[in-house]
Amino acid sequence: MNILLTGFEPFGGEAINPSWEVARSLHGQIIAGATVQARCLPTTFGGAPRALADALSVIRPKVVIALGLASGRAEISIERVAVNLIDARIPDNAGERPQDTPVRADAPAAYFSTLPIKAMRNALRAAGHPAGLSLSAGAFVCNQVFFELQHQLAGRDMKSGFIHVPALPEQAARAQPAVPSMGLSAQIDAIKLAIAVALAGDESQVPAPPDEGAPTS
């Protein structure tokens, strides 16, 4: 039984991408009876969907979790929805910057994650990891991969979704203005736990965090 864990190559002038550092650190590990198979996706609109499709075909996983970097976020962000939109704020690694275009012209407006996202969030918080649910995966290659993943697996008995991770401390130290960060070892531990919960797949088995249901702005 395999789980596919993807990350991205560095982009935007960075020399490192924590999403791939986490994924490759877990490659080959056995978690809850499943072997982690890590793959690095190119941060390009043309290459990422092809690399994802190839990985799905070869690995034939039970669960797929795609990781990406969300610089500026302070927690592990479990994404709820992928939207059928590309609107690049910066060029990808091939210099392409498509704007206001669909990921797939013949596809629905959005797809939801099929991971047990609340159980994952609750388990991470209970273990002391800053974590939350996000309603926006952006409109760059991360969202494109999330949408393509959910589109390709729609109707199939496979759980899949996307998680954004924060910047690493060494990235945050160079950022202007300053951004939050999380150490690599903490990110690895958090994603390892998220994988275990995803494989269990039961939203009812993890108690809600203390602030569940609290009002938000």
Secondary structure, DSSP 4 states (H G I P E B T S, - for coil): -EEEEEEE---TT-S--HHHHHHHHHTT-EETTEEEEEEEEPSSTTHHHHHHHHHHHHH--SEEEEEEE-TT--SEEEE-EEES-B--SS--TTS----SB-S-TTS-SEEE--S-HHHHHHHHHHTT--EEEES---SSHHHHHHHHHHHHHTTSS-EEEEEEEPBPHHHHTT-SS---B--HHHHHHHHHHHHHHHHH--GGGSPPPTTTT----
